[in-house]
Amino acid sequence: MDIGTTQDYMKFFAALMAIVNPIGAIPIFINLTQDNTPILRRQNANRAAWAAGIILLTTLFTGEMLLVFFGISIASFRVGGGILILLMAISMLHAQMSSAKHTQEEADDSAERDNIAVVPLATPLLAGPGAISTVILYGQRHGSPLHFAFLTLIILILTLSLLLSFRAAPLIAKSLGKTGINVVTRIMGLIMAAVGVEFIANGLKQLFPILA
């Protein structure tokens, strides 16, 4: 059967959790929904989590076709995606939100929106370039339906984690505090850095077989 090992799927889950970083997104969620009623805040939490999940699932099943359409090799995409993830990880190691996920202009624009669940919460904050790159790269490793079923299950688990994190955002923020959230963000950044380096190394080996 053309599927990965248990370790492969655990690495995919860890990579997605680190890149999406539900805990690190809580301060932004609270800031964007500070004027919401409790009911509207729950609705935005639901919409943001499910929209992010749908974006990642759509990417899983269409990402490789887009690469073929634009004539981009998987090896080149691995190197490019790895560099992007590494740059985002460096920002997270400094407990900062990478501009690849959320720029100041997007923050200013979101302040004027009535519905912030899809933009900027679901994308680019949660299902941003890093998460999309990771899903495409893991999706193309195997072609069997069972492989895609496992990846789909992991994305659904991530979606549920996002939903629970946003639902409990005030409690989590109060319990961890700014310092606690920064610590979690730095740990996730370290995991992301390792994922980025692995993508770059594998891509370079494919582009330059002599390196293998």
N, CA and C of each residue as an Amber inpcrd file, in Angstrom:
protein
   636
   0.8520000  -1.1980000   0.0000000   0.0000000   0.0000000   0.0000000
   0.8810000   1.2390000   0.0000000   0.5600000   2.2000000  -0.8820000
   1.3810000   3.3950000  -1.0340000   0.9750000   4.4550000  -0.0090000
   1.4110000   4.2430000   1.2310000   1.1350000   5.2130000   2.2890000
   2.4090000   5.4210000   3.0920000   2.3960000   6.4890000   3.9180000
   3.5480000   6.7680000   4.7430000   3.5220000   5.9790000   6.0370000
   4.5420000   6.1800000   6.8480000   4.6100000   5.5280000   8.1500000
   3.8650000   6.3620000   9.1880000   3.6510000   5.7550000  10.3360000
   3.0130000   6.4790000  11.4400000   3.8100000   7.7250000  11.8000000
   5.1380000   7.6120000  11.7560000   5.9980000   8.7540000  12.0570000
   5.7850000   9.8960000  11.0530000   5.5620000   9.5500000   9.7820000
   5.3150000  10.5670000   8.7650000   4.0660000  11.3860000   9.0950000
   3.0060000  10.7000000   9.5010000   1.7520000  11.3890000   9.7830000
   1.8360000  12.1670000  11.0970000   2.6070000  11.6820000  12.0460000
   2.8280000  12.4380000  13.2770000   3.6180000  13.7170000  12.9940000
   4.6000000  13.6040000  12.0800000   5.3820000  14.7820000  11.6930000
   4.5000000  15.7910000  10.9650000   3.5890000  15.3060000  10.1310000
   2.6760000  16.2060000   9.4300000   1.7810000  16.9480000  10.4250000
   1.2560000  16.2240000  11.3990000   0.3990000  16.8490000  12.4080000
   1.1870000  17.8820000  13.2200000   2.4020000  17.5000000  13.6380000
   3.2260000  18.4300000  14.4190000   3.5830000  19.6690000  13.6010000
   3.8940000  19.4640000  12.3220000   4.2500000  20.5920000  11.4610000
   3.0710000  21.5380000  11.2970000   1.8810000  20.9900000  11.0410000
   0.7050000  21.8440000  10.8600000   0.3630000  22.5940000  12.1460000
   0.4380000  21.8980000  13.2850000   0.1390000  22.5410000  14.5570000
   1.1140000  23.6810000  14.8360000   2.3730000  23.4590000  14.5020000
   3.3850000  24.4890000  14.7420000   3.1690000  25.6900000  13.8310000
   2.8430000  25.4350000  12.5720000   2.6930000  26.5300000  11.6080000
   1.4050000  27.3080000  11.8540000   0.3080000  26.6030000  12.0430000
  -0.9660000  27.2760000  12.2980000  -0.9600000  27.9210000  13.6830000
  -0.3920000  27.2190000  14.6660000  -0.1920000  27.7410000  16.0180000
  -1.4850000  28.3150000  16.6220000  -2.4530000  27.4650000  16.9700000
  -3.7220000  27.9420000  17.5230000  -3.5600000  28.8120000  18.7740000
  -2.5980000  28.4620000  19.6390000  -2.4000000  29.2450000  20.8620000
  -1.8560000  30.6300000  20.5350000  -0.8920000  30.6790000  19.6230000
  -0.3020000  31.9620000  19.2590000  -1.2780000  32.8910000  18.5650000
  -2.3220000  32.3250000  17.9380000  -3.3100000  33.1430000  17.2360000
  -4.3620000  33.7260000  18.1730000  -4.3870000  33.2610000  19.4100000
  -5.4270000  33.7060000  20.3470000  -5.4120000  35.2150000  20.5970000
  -4.2430000  35.8500000  20.8520000  -4.2710000  37.2990000  21.0810000
  -4.8630000  38.0800000  19.9090000  -4.5700000  37.6570000  18.6820000
  -5.1190000  38.3460000  17.5120000  -6.6240000  38.1180000  17.4300000
  -7.0680000  36.8820000  17.7180000  -8.4950000  36.5820000  17.7100000
  -9.2270000  37.4510000  18.7280000  -8.6700000  37.5550000  19.9230000
  -9.3060000  38.3630000  20.9630000  -9.3560000  39.8290000  20.5510000
  -8.2620000  40.3140000  19.9710000  -8.2070000  41.7140000  19.5570000
  -9.2340000  42.0190000  18.4580000  -9.3780000  41.0890000  17.4990000
 -10.2980000  41.3110000  16.3850000 -11.7590000  41.1640000  16.7890000
 -12.0140000  40.4430000  17.8880000 -13.3940000  40.1970000  18.3050000
 -13.7380000  40.8850000  19.6230000 -12.9290000  41.8590000  20.0150000
 -13.1290000  42.4870000  21.3180000 -14.4700000  43.2210000  21.4330000
 -15.0030000  43.6750000  20.3030000 -16.2860000  44.3840000  20.3290000
 -17.4640000  43.4630000  20.0270000 -17.1890000  42.1780000  19.8530000
 -18.2630000  41.2270000  19.5440000 -19.0450000  40.8440000  20.7890000
 -20.2970000  40.5100000  20.5880000 -21.0680000  39.8940000  21.6590000
 -20.5790000  38.4470000  21.8120000 -20.8400000  37.8130000  22.9610000
 -20.4150000  36.4050000  23.1270000 -20.9160000  35.4960000  22.0100000
 -22.1490000  35.7090000  21.5520000 -22.7030000  34.8690000  20.4850000
 -21.9460000  35.0950000  19.1860000 -21.6870000  36.3630000  18.8380000
 -20.9680000  36.6670000  17.6020000 -19.5310000  36.1690000  17.6700000
 -18.9070000  36.2400000  18.8650000 -17.5410000  35.7410000  19.0010000
 -17.4940000  34.2380000  18.7470000 -18.4760000  33.5020000  19.2630000
 -18.5280000  32.0550000  19.0110000 -18.7410000  31.7780000  17.5280000
 -19.6010000  32.5760000  16.8860000 -19.8390000  32.3900000  15.4570000
 -18.5590000  32.6280000  14.6530000 -17.8250000  33.6750000  15.0100000
 -16.5640000  33.9560000  14.3170000 -15.5400000  32.8550000  14.5650000
 -15.5380000  32.2930000  15.7810000 -14.6340000  31.1820000  16.0860000
 -14.9570000  29.9790000  15.2060000 -16.2510000  29.6620000  15.0940000
 -16.6770000  28.5350000  14.2600000 -16.3090000  28.7600000  12.7940000
 -16.6360000  29.9410000  12.2860000 -16.3850000  30.2310000  10.8730000
 -14.8990000  30.2220000  10.5520000 -14.0870000  30.8320000  11.4250000
 -12.6460000  30.9020000  11.1680000 -12.0200000  29.5130000  11.1490000
 -12.3770000  28.6860000  12.1270000 -11.8020000  27.3380000  12.2120000
 -12.2010000  26.4950000  11.0040000 -13.4930000  26.4910000  10.6630000
 -13.9480000  25.6550000   9.5530000 -13.4740000  26.1960000   8.2080000
 -13.3950000  27.5160000   8.0780000 -12.8840000  28.0880000   6.8240000
 -11.4230000  27.7010000   6.6200000 -10.6320000  27.7490000   7.6910000
  -9.2300000  27.3440000   7.5950000  -9.1210000  25.8740000   7.2080000
  -9.9610000  25.0270000   7.8180000  -9.9550000  23.6060000   7.4850000
 -10.3270000  23.3530000   6.0360000 -11.3380000  24.0640000   5.5520000
 -11.7710000  23.8890000   4.1560000 -10.6760000  24.3310000   3.1860000
 -10.0040000  25.4360000   3.5020000  -8.9170000  25.9190000   2.6490000
  -7.8040000  24.8740000   2.5590000  -7.4380000  24.2870000   3.7090000
  -6.3570000  23.3010000   3.7170000  -6.7850000  22.0080000   3.0090000
  -8.0310000  21.6040000   3.1770000  -8.5130000  20.4020000   2.4920000
  -8.5650000  20.6210000   0.9780000  -8.9920000  21.8020000   0.5690000
  -9.0100000  22.1180000  -0.8570000  -7.5980000  22.0940000  -1.4260000
  -6.6610000  22.6430000  -0.6580000  -5.2600000  22.6390000  -1.0750000
  -4.7230000  21.2210000  -1.2040000  -5.1200000  20.3530000  -0.2620000
  -4.6420000  18.9730000  -0.2700000  -4.9830000  18.2710000  -1.5860000
  -6.1880000  18.5120000  -2.0940000  -6.6460000  17.7820000  -3.2760000
  -6.3830000  18.5170000  -4.5940000  -6.0010000  19.7840000  -4.5130000
  -5.7800000  20.5360000  -5.7610000  -4.3770000  21.1260000  -5.8600000
  -3.6140000  21.0860000  -4.7800000  -2.3130000  21.7580000  -4.7510000
  -1.3450000  21.2740000  -5.8020000  -1.2300000  19.9520000  -5.9510000
  -0.2690000  19.4250000  -6.9100000  -0.6710000  19.7620000  -8.3480000
  -1.9800000  19.8320000  -8.6020000  -2.4420000  20.2090000  -9.9390000
  -2.0430000  21.6480000 -10.2630000  -2.0700000  22.5100000  -9.2460000
  -1.6590000  23.9020000  -9.4600000  -0.1750000  23.9780000  -9.8010000
   0.6230000  23.1570000  -9.1200000   2.0540000  23.1450000  -9.4230000
   2.3040000  22.6970000 -10.8590000   1.5750000  21.6660000 -11.2830000
   1.7130000  21.1770000 -12.6510000   1.2830000  22.2580000 -13.6370000
   0.1930000  22.9460000 -13.3150000  -0.3280000  23.9920000 -14.2030000
   0.7010000  25.1020000 -14.4130000   1.3810000  25.4810000 -13.3380000
   2.3610000  26.5590000 -13.4380000   3.7630000  26.0540000 -13.7780000
   3.8970000  24.7460000 -13.9620000   5.1790000  24.1870000 -14.3480000
   6.2330000  24.2510000 -13.2680000   5.8130000  24.1300000 -12.0000000
   6.7440000  24.1890000 -10.8670000   7.0220000  22.7660000 -10.3930000
   8.2760000  22.4200000 -10.2850000   8.6230000  21.0780000  -9.8170000
   8.4540000  20.9840000  -8.3080000   8.2050000  19.7670000  -7.8390000
   8.0570000  19.5440000  -6.4020000   9.3470000  19.9030000  -5.6700000
  10.4930000  19.5950000  -6.2910000  11.7810000  19.8980000  -5.6570000
  11.9450000  21.4000000  -5.4460000  11.6300000  22.1820000  -6.4690000
  11.7290000  23.6420000  -6.3480000  10.7520000  24.1700000  -5.3020000
   9.5510000  23.5910000  -5.2840000   8.5450000  24.0280000  -4.3150000
   8.9760000  23.6710000  -2.8990000   9.6560000  22.5300000  -2.7440000
  10.1580000  22.1460000  -1.4310000  11.1510000  23.1880000  -0.9080000
  12.0780000  23.6030000  -1.7660000  13.0740000  24.5870000  -1.3470000
  12.3980000  25.9220000  -1.0390000  11.5180000  26.3770000  -1.9380000
  10.8320000  27.6470000  -1.7230000   9.9500000  27.6150000  -0.4840000
   9.1750000  26.5320000  -0.3290000   8.3220000  26.4050000   0.8480000
   9.1280000  26.3130000   2.1250000  10.2480000  25.6060000   2.0810000
  11.1100000  25.4820000   3.2480000  11.6890000  26.8150000   3.6750000
  12.1060000  27.6220000   2.7010000  12.6490000  28.9540000   3.0190000
  11.5680000  29.8240000   3.6660000  10.3500000  29.7740000   3.0910000
   9.2390000  30.5480000   3.6510000   8.9530000  30.1290000   5.0930000
   8.8730000  28.8250000   5.3340000   8.5940000  28.3270000   6.6800000
   9.7180000  28.7080000   7.6440000  10.9610000  28.6520000   7.1620000
  12.0980000  29.0160000   8.0040000  12.0470000  30.4900000   8.3920000
  11.6920000  31.3500000   7.4570000  11.5820000  32.7790000   7.7570000
  10.4640000  33.0480000   8.7660000   9.3530000  32.3450000   8.6120000
   8.2610000  32.4830000   9.5680000   8.6870000  31.9850000  10.9460000
   9.4620000  30.9000000  10.9740000   9.9280000  30.3380000  12.2410000
  10.8350000  31.3170000  12.9750000  11.6760000  32.0260000  12.2350000
  12.5710000  33.0030000  12.8580000  11.7640000  34.0940000  13.5530000
  10.6830000  34.5500000  12.9050000   9.8140000  35.5480000  13.5360000
   9.1770000  34.9840000  14.8020000   8.7380000  33.7280000  14.7420000
   8.0970000  33.1190000  15.9110000   9.0840000  32.9110000  17.0470000
  10.3490000  32.6360000  16.7310000  11.3570000  32.4790000  17.7810000
  11.5910000  33.7810000  18.5230000  11.2320000  34.8930000  17.8830000
  11.2980000  36.2050000  18.5350000   9.9320000  36.6090000  19.0850000
   8.9990000  35.6220000  19.1380000   7.6430000  35.8440000  19.6530000
   6.9240000  36.9360000  18.8780000   7.1420000  36.9560000  17.5560000
   6.4920000  37.9350000  16.7000000   5.6880000  37.2060000  15.6330000
   4.6560000  37.8860000  15.1240000   3.8570000  37.3330000  14.0460000
   4.5010000  37.6920000  12.7190000   4.8160000  36.6890000  11.9320000
   5.4600000  36.9250000  10.6490000   4.5540000  37.7260000   9.7260000
   5.1500000  38.6360000   8.9520000   4.3710000  39.4260000   7.9970000
   3.8250000  38.5550000   6.8700000   4.3710000  37.3390000   6.7160000
   3.8280000  36.4210000   5.7190000   2.4440000  35.9330000   6.1210000
   2.1370000  36.0060000   7.4180000   0.8440000  35.5680000   7.8950000
  -0.1250000  36.7300000   8.0800000   0.3940000  37.8720000   8.5450000
  -0.5100000  38.9690000   8.8840000   0.2680000  40.2690000   8.8900000
   0.0050000  41.1360000   7.9080000   0.7040000  42.4090000   7.8330000
  -0.0690000  43.4860000   8.5820000   0.5860000  44.6060000   8.8360000
  -0.0650000  45.7080000   9.5220000  -1.2140000  46.2680000   8.6870000
  -1.0410000  46.2900000   7.3590000  -2.1060000  46.7800000   6.4950000
  -3.3540000  45.8990000   6.6120000  -3.1390000  44.5820000   6.7070000
  -4.2740000  43.6740000   6.8760000  -4.9210000  43.8690000   8.2340000
  -4.1160000  44.1510000   9.2450000  -4.6650000  44.4010000  10.5710000
  -5.5310000  45.6580000  10.5660000  -5.0500000  46.7160000   9.8940000
  -5.8160000  47.9630000   9.8180000  -7.1110000  47.7450000   9.0350000
  -7.0160000  46.9640000   7.9480000  -8.1940000  46.7120000   7.1270000
  -9.2160000  45.8750000   7.8800000  -8.7360000  44.8820000   8.6570000
  -9.6620000  44.0030000   9.3800000 -10.4260000  44.7570000  10.4540000
  -9.8300000  45.8600000  10.9550000 -10.5130000  46.6490000  11.9770000
 -11.7830000  47.2900000  11.4290000 -11.8660000  47.4290000  10.1060000
 -13.0210000  48.0560000   9.4800000 -14.0310000  47.0330000   8.9790000
 -13.7230000  45.7450000   9.1130000 -14.6100000  44.7030000   8.5980000
 -15.6350000  44.2940000   9.6490000 -16.8280000  43.9670000   9.1780000
 -17.8340000  43.4260000  10.0780000 -17.6000000  41.9320000  10.2920000
 -17.1360000  41.2490000   9.2690000 -16.8920000  39.8110000   9.3600000
 -15.4100000  39.5450000   9.1430000 -14.7210000  39.1610000  10.1950000
 -13.2760000  38.9440000  10.1250000 -12.9360000  37.4610000  10.1870000
 -13.9250000  36.5910000  10.1300000 -13.6760000  35.1610000  10.3110000
 -12.8570000  34.5620000   9.1810000 -13.2390000  34.8700000   7.9420000
 -12.5390000  34.2800000   6.7990000 -11.2610000  35.0420000   6.5040000
 -11.3590000  36.3570000   6.3840000 -10.1950000  37.2240000   6.1750000
 -10.2090000  38.2820000   7.2740000  -9.1900000  38.3880000   8.1070000
  -7.8720000  37.7530000   7.9710000  -7.6530000  36.5160000   8.8480000
  -8.6780000  36.0580000   9.5960000  -8.4340000  34.9650000  10.5370000
  -8.1310000  33.6420000   9.8290000  -9.1000000  33.1430000   9.0420000
  -8.8870000  31.8380000   8.3840000  -7.6950000  31.8900000   7.4430000
  -7.6490000  32.9450000   6.6460000  -6.5180000  33.1720000   5.7590000
  -6.2510000  34.6710000   5.6820000  -5.0240000  35.1250000   5.8550000
  -3.7900000  34.3300000   5.8440000  -3.2740000  33.9360000   7.2330000
  -4.0140000  34.2920000   8.3230000  -3.4690000  34.0470000   9.6540000
  -3.3070000  32.5620000   9.9520000  -4.3440000  31.7610000   9.6970000
  -4.2930000  30.3350000  10.0270000  -3.8420000  29.5070000   8.8270000
  -4.6630000  29.4740000   7.7840000  -4.3090000  28.7320000   6.5600000
  -3.5500000  29.6800000   5.6350000  -2.3310000  29.9920000   6.0170000
  -1.5040000  30.9120000   5.2530000  -0.5310000  30.1890000   4.3390000
   0.4290000  30.9180000   3.7970000   1.3930000  30.3070000   2.8600000
   2.1550000  29.1320000   3.4410000   2.5480000  29.2160000   4.7110000
   3.3080000  28.1270000   5.3230000   2.5020000  26.8540000   5.4400000
   1.2590000  26.9790000   5.9350000   0.4000000  25.7990000   6.0900000
   0.0470000  25.2030000   4.7320000  -0.2490000  26.0510000   3.7640000
  -0.5960000  25.5750000   2.4260000   0.5820000  24.8370000   1.7930000
   1.7850000  25.3870000   1.9400000   2.9780000  24.7270000   1.3950000
   3.1830000  23.3580000   2.0280000   3.0020000  23.2840000   3.3330000
   3.1890000  22.0160000   4.0450000   2.1970000  20.9650000   3.5730000
   0.9310000  21.3540000   3.4190000  -0.0990000  20.4120000   2.9700000
   0.2200000  19.8860000   1.5680000   0.6300000  20.7710000   0.6660000
   0.9560000  20.3420000  -0.7030000   2.1260000  19.3650000  -0.6950000
   3.1600000  19.6920000   0.0780000   4.3690000  18.8660000   0.0670000
   4.1350000  17.4910000   0.6820000   3.3560000  17.4190000   1.7460000
   3.0600000  16.1070000   2.3250000   2.0570000  15.3420000   1.4650000
   1.1470000  16.0610000   0.8060000   0.1500000  15.4010000  -0.0120000
   0.7410000  14.6740000  -1.2020000   1.8130000  15.2270000  -1.7860000
   2.3790000  14.6240000  -2.9960000   3.3110000  13.4470000  -2.7170000
   3.5580000  13.1510000  -1.4440000   4.4890000  12.0640000  -1.1320000
   3.9540000  10.6960000  -1.5430000   2.6520000  10.5100000  -1.4500000
   2.0400000   9.2410000  -1.8170000   0.7380000   9.5320000  -2.5570000
   0.3260000   8.5980000  -3.4040000  -0.8560000   8.8440000  -4.2190000
  -2.0640000   8.0150000  -3.8670000  -1.9730000   7.2000000  -2.8240000
  -3.0840000   6.2990000  -2.5170000  -4.2210000   7.0400000  -1.8060000
  -5.4690000   6.5760000  -1.9950000  -6.6140000   7.1760000  -1.3010000
  -6.4640000   7.1270000   0.2250000  -5.8440000   6.0460000   0.7390000
  -5.6760000   5.9170000   2.1780000  -4.7400000   6.9970000   2.7220000
  -3.7070000   7.3320000   1.9630000  -2.7820000   8.3990000   2.3610000
  -3.5370000   9.7210000   2.4940000  -4.3590000  10.0320000   1.4980000
  -5.1240000  11.2780000   1.5390000  -6.1820000  11.2400000   2.6490000
  -6.6900000  10.0370000   2.9530000  -7.6590000   9.9050000   4.0410000
  -7.0040000  10.2350000   5.3810000  -5.7640000   9.7720000   5.5940000
  -5.0420000  10.0730000   6.8280000  -4.7670000  11.5730000   6.9490000
  -4.3340000  12.1920000   5.8520000  -4.0560000  13.6250000   5.8760000
  -5.3350000  14.4160000   6.1240000  -6.4320000  13.9670000   5.5300000
  -7.7210000  14.6300000   5.7550000  -8.1170000  14.5560000   7.2190000
  -7.9300000  13.3870000   7.8310000  -8.2480000  13.2200000   9.2510000
  -7.4180000  14.1650000  10.1130000  -6.1370000  14.3070000   9.7890000
  -5.2610000  15.1880000  10.5600000  -5.7050000  16.6440000  10.4250000
  -6.0930000  17.0440000   9.2240000  -6.5630000  18.4240000   9.0220000
  -7.8620000  18.6590000   9.7970000  -8.7330000  17.6620000   9.8540000
  -9.9730000  17.7920000  10.6220000  -9.6800000  17.8940000  12.1140000
  -8.6870000  17.1430000  12.5970000  -8.2960000  17.2400000  14.0080000
  -7.7440000  18.6340000  14.3030000  -6.9500000  19.1690000  13.3770000
  -6.4270000  20.5230000  13.5200000  -7.5680000  21.5340000  13.5610000
  -8.5620000  21.3510000  12.6880000  -9.7160000  22.2530000  12.6610000
 -10.4460000  22.2460000  13.9940000 -10.6240000  21.0570000  14.5610000
 -11.2750000  20.9450000  15.8680000 -10.4400000  21.6310000  16.9520000
  -9.1130000  21.4940000  16.8630000  -8.2260000  22.1590000  17.8300000
  -8.3600000  23.6730000  17.7450000  -8.4420000  24.1860000  16.5130000
  -8.6420000  25.6280000  16.3290000  -9.9630000  26.0790000  16.9300000
 -10.9930000  25.3080000  16.6730000 -12.3230000  25.6430000  17.1810000
 -12.3280000  25.7090000  18.7030000 -11.7370000  24.7040000  19.3400000
 -11.6960000  24.6640000  20.8050000 -10.8400000  25.7930000  21.3640000
  -9.7130000  26.0870000  20.7000000  -8.8250000  27.1610000  21.1690000
  -9.5200000  28.5120000  21.1220000 -10.2190000  28.7860000  20.0250000
 -10.9040000  30.0700000  19.8900000 -12.1010000  30.1620000  20.8330000
 -12.7970000  29.0470000  21.0210000 -13.9330000  29.0440000  21.9420000
 -13.4650000  29.3610000  23.3680000 -12.2720000  28.8440000  23.7090000
 -11.7450000  29.0430000  25.0660000 -10.6990000  30.1430000  25.1200000
 -10.6620000  31.0030000  24.0960000  -9.6110000  32.0190000  23.9790000
  -9.4470000  32.8940000  25.2170000 -10.5250000  33.4850000  25.7650000
 -10.3560000  34.3360000  26.9550000  -9.7510000  33.5810000  28.1390000
 -10.2080000  32.3320000  28.3400000  -9.7030000  31.5280000  29.4580000
  -8.2380000  31.1740000  29.2520000  -7.8700000  30.7760000  28.0320000
  -6.4820000  30.4110000  27.7390000  -5.5650000  31.6230000  27.8900000
  -6.0070000  32.7630000  27.3550000  -5.2010000  33.9770000  27.4470000
  -4.9980000  34.3970000  28.9000000  -6.0320000  34.2430000  29.7030000
  -5.9290000  34.6020000  31.1200000  -5.0240000  33.6340000  31.8770000
  -5.0990000  32.3520000  31.5310000  -4.3060000  31.3350000  32.2340000
  -2.8290000  31.4120000  31.8690000  -2.5370000  31.5410000  30.5710000
  -1.1390000  31.5570000  30.1320000  -0.5010000  32.9270000  30.2670000
  -1.2920000  33.9700000  30.0280000  -0.7320000  35.3150000  30.0330000
   0.1170000  35.5390000  28.7920000   0.6000000  36.7460000  28.6310000
   1.4110000  37.0870000  27.4730000   2.6910000  36.2590000  27.4290000
   3.3240000  36.0770000  28.5890000   4.5750000  35.3130000  28.6450000
   4.3660000  33.8640000  28.2430000   3.3040000  33.2470000  28.7530000
   3.0200000  31.8570000  28.4300000   2.7560000  31.6500000  26.9520000
   1.9890000  32.5620000  26.3500000   1.7040000  32.4640000  24.9180000
   2.9850000  32.6440000  24.1050000   3.8600000  33.5550000  24.5500000
   5.1340000  33.7510000  23.8520000   6.0120000  32.5060000  23.9290000
   5.9980000  31.8290000  25.0850000   6.7830000  30.5990000  25.2280000
   6.2790000  29.5370000  24.2550000   4.9460000  29.3730000  24.1880000
   4.3680000  28.4010000  23.2600000   4.7320000  28.7600000  21.8240000
   4.6540000  30.0450000  21.4880000   4.9820000  30.5000000  20.1350000
   6.4330000  30.1930000  19.7980000   7.3450000  30.3930000  20.7480000
   8.7620000  30.1120000  20.4890000   9.0010000  28.6130000  20.2910000
   8.3140000  27.7840000  21.0660000   8.4600000  26.3390000  20.9030000
   7.9550000  25.9140000  19.5240000   6.8060000  26.4520000  19.1320000
   6.2680000  26.1610000  17.8060000   7.2190000  26.6590000  16.7180000
   7.8430000  27.8040000  16.9550000   8.8060000  28.3430000  15.9970000
  10.0040000  27.4330000  15.8160000  10.4540000  26.8220000  16.9040000
  11.5800000  25.8900000  16.8270000  11.2150000  24.6630000  15.9950000
   9.9870000  24.1460000  16.2040000   9.5260000  23.0010000  15.4100000
   9.4220000  23.3970000  13.9390000   8.8920000  24.5900000  13.6960000
   8.7680000  25.0800000  12.3190000  10.1250000  25.1930000  11.6400000
  11.1190000  25.6840000  12.3850000  12.4630000  25.8300000  11.8140000
  12.9930000  24.4790000  11.3610000  12.7840000  23.4450000  12.1830000
  13.2410000  22.0990000  11.8200000  12.5170000  21.5960000  10.5720000
  11.2020000  21.8660000  10.4860000  10.4270000  21.4570000   9.3070000
  10.9470000  22.1680000   8.0650000  11.1980000  23.4690000   8.1910000
  11.7020000  24.2390000   7.0540000  13.0390000  23.7280000   6.5600000
  13.9420000  23.4420000   7.4910000  15.2660000  22.9340000   7.1120000
  15.1410000  21.5820000   6.4100000  14.2460000  20.7220000   6.9050000
  14.0530000  19.4040000   6.2840000  13.5270000  19.5490000   4.8600000
  12.5680000  20.4570000   4.6570000  12.0420000  20.6850000   3.3080000
  13.1400000  21.1730000   2.3730000  13.9480000  22.1210000   2.8430000
  15.0270000  22.6680000   2.0150000  16.0330000  21.5760000   1.6570000
  16.4340000  20.7870000   2.6670000  17.4240000  19.7280000   2.4380000
  16.9180000  18.7020000   1.4300000  15.6680000  18.2550000   1.5900000
  15.1110000  17.2700000   0.6660000  14.9760000  17.8390000  -0.7470000
  14.5710000  19.1120000  -0.8320000  14.4430000  19.7430000  -2.1440000
  15.7760000  19.8720000  -2.8520000  16.8020000  20.2680000  -2.0980000
  18.1380000  20.4050000  -2.6940000  18.6850000  19.0600000  -3.1580000
  18.3920000  17.9940000  -2.4060000  18.8370000  16.6650000  -2.8130000
  18.1800000  16.2450000  -4.1330000  16.9040000  16.6380000  -4.3070000
  16.2210000  16.3090000  -5.5600000  16.7570000  17.1500000  -6.7180000
  17.0340000  18.4130000  -6.4500000  17.5490000  19.2880000  -7.5120000
  18.9820000  18.9740000  -7.8860000  19.7600000  18.5930000  -6.8530000
  21.1780000  18.2890000  -7.0690000  21.4830000  16.9140000  -6.4810000
  21.2080000  15.8480000  -7.2170000  21.3890000  14.4780000  -6.7050000
  22.7630000  14.2100000  -6.1230000  23.7680000  14.9640000  -6.5670000
  25.1240000  14.7360000  -6.0500000  25.1930000  14.9970000  -4.5580000
  24.2780000  15.8250000  -4.0230000  24.2670000  16.1390000  -2.5910000
  23.8040000  14.9440000  -1.7680000  23.0930000  14.0200000  -2.3920000
  22.6060000  12.8450000  -1.6720000  23.7320000  11.8440000  -1.4150000
